[in-house]
Amino acid sequence: MKISVELTFTPLHDDFEPPIIDFIKKLRESGFTTKETPLSTQVYGEYDEVMTLLTKEVKIAFEAIEKGLMYIKIVKSDLSTYEPNF
């Protein structure tokens, strides 16, 4: 089953950019289709494979920070080619 995942990683401390950059680089290197905006990163692929990646990489990202939030939205559909039509 294909999914689309939107992630927003928010470390709650100073010097927050390095953990975010490391997290995004790992997602880019995963081989999944990824898209980035100033507010979030999206990952598209098969459910089991994407969730396996996220389980590993979210844990690593959390271990790199003292406190933080990870907002995750999951849609059951591949929206990687979505284009607004309005």
C-alpha positions as CSV (number, residue, x, y, z in Angstrom):
1,M,0.0,0.0,0.0
2,K,1.4,3.4,-1.0
3,I,1.5,6.2,1.6
4,S,2.5,9.9,1.8
5,V,4.1,11.1,5.0
6,E,4.6,14.7,6.1
7,L,7.1,15.3,8.8
8,T,7.9,18.4,10.8
9,F,10.9,18.0,13.2
10,T,11.2,20.7,15.9
11,P,14.0,20.5,18.4
12,L,13.2,22.6,21.5
13,H,16.7,24.1,22.2
14,D,19.3,26.4,20.7
15,D,21.5,25.2,17.9
16,F,18.5,23.3,16.4
17,E,19.6,23.3,12.7
18,P,22.2,20.5,12.7
19,P,19.8,17.8,13.9
20,I,17.1,18.9,11.4
21,I,19.7,18.9,8.5
22,D,21.0,15.5,9.5
23,F,17.4,14.1,9.6
24,I,16.5,15.5,6.2
25,K,19.8,14.2,4.6
26,K,19.0,10.7,5.9
27,L,15.5,10.9,4.3
28,R,17.0,12.1,1.0
29,E,19.5,9.2,1.0
30,S,16.8,6.6,1.6
31,G,15.9,6.2,-2.1
32,F,12.3,7.2,-1.5
33,T,10.7,10.1,-3.2
34,T,11.1,13.1,-0.9
35,K,10.0,16.7,-1.1
36,E,11.0,19.6,1.1
37,T,9.4,22.8,2.0
38,P,10.4,25.5,4.5
39,L,7.9,23.9,7.0
40,S,8.1,20.2,6.4
41,T,9.5,17.2,4.5
42,Q,7.4,14.7,2.7
43,V,8.3,11.0,2.0
44,Y,6.4,8.8,-0.4
45,G,6.5,5.0,-0.8
46,E,5.3,1.6,0.3
47,Y,3.9,1.6,3.9
48,D,6.1,-1.1,5.4
49,E,9.3,0.3,3.9
50,V,8.6,4.0,4.7
51,M,7.6,3.1,8.3
52,T,10.7,1.0,8.8
53,L,12.8,3.9,7.7
54,L,11.0,6.4,9.9
55,T,11.1,4.1,13.0
56,K,14.9,4.1,12.6
57,E,15.6,7.7,11.6
58,V,13.1,9.3,14.1
59,K,14.8,7.4,16.9
60,I,18.3,8.6,15.8
61,A,17.0,12.2,15.4
62,F,15.5,12.1,18.9
63,E,18.7,10.7,20.4
64,A,20.6,13.7,18.9
65,I,18.5,16.3,20.8
66,E,17.6,17.0,24.4
67,K,13.9,17.9,23.8
68,G,11.8,18.1,20.6
69,L,8.7,17.4,18.7
70,M,8.0,15.3,15.6
71,Y,4.7,16.0,13.8
72,I,3.8,13.2,11.5
73,K,0.8,13.0,9.1
74,I,0.2,9.9,7.1
75,V,-2.1,9.6,4.1
76,K,-3.0,6.3,2.5
77,S,-2.2,7.4,-1.1
78,D,0.9,8.4,-3.1
79,L,0.5,12.2,-3.5
80,S,4.0,12.8,-4.8
81,T,2.6,14.0,-8.2
82,Y,-0.2,16.2,-6.7
83,E,-0.7,19.4,-8.6
84,P,-3.4,21.9,-7.4
85,N,-6.0,22.5,-10.1
86,F,-7.4,25.8,-8.9
